[in-house]
Amino acid sequence: MNTPRIEIRLASETDALTLAHLRCDLRSSFHNVVENDAIFLERCAAWMQQQLHNYSNWKCWIAEWQGTAVGNVWAQLIEKIPNPIAAPEQFVYLTNFYVTEEHRGKGVGTMLLAAVLDWSRNSNAEAVILWPTERSKSLYARHGFSFPDDWMRLKIE
């Protein structure tokens, strides 16, 4: 008997509404929702559809099981100012990493993260940055992420 496998693929514009639903699930699991679901989904799907054009610096990978989206991760390639030394001139911002609860702990997150890291290396990025949750820190640590000591942050209130 053949067990269905998780498939990882790049998202396209036609995936925008599905991805908006995953975004809503992710954010509503951590915070109180203040926007009507239908309004949010329409607004979010429109934004995502725009970002999923080939010319965008955004990429999104979807994890599918039996044709149903069970996770996703977004990454943005951010250019740095040109540099006269031998150093990469871009980095990757990883965000909106989500796997549905019933598919957690089965390697789906690792597969999605591997896709982003492969793309980051092929894009000659200097680093991948993100803001982890407490729950996700162990995943990132297993893949070599560390806490930087050479950058600063000012939270704009």
Number of C-alpha atoms within 10 A of each C-alpha: 3 4 6 10 10 21 17 19 14 15 21 17 16 12 17 22 18 14 27 21 18 22 22 15 14 17 13 12 10 9 8 8 12 8 9 8 12 10 9 17 21 15 13 19 21 15 13 23 18 15 19 20 14 11 8 11 14 19 21 25 22 27 26 18 16 11 10 12 20 21 27 27 24 21 23 19 19 14 13 11 8 10 9 6 7 6 11 15 16 19 20 25 17 23 16 18 21 23 22 16 9 8 15 13 10 10 11 24 23 15 16 24 21 14 18 22 19 11 16 22 14 9 15 15 19 15 14 18 16 14 11 14 9 7 7 13 13 12 14 15 11 10 12 7 15 11 8 8 6 5 6 6 5 5 4 4 3
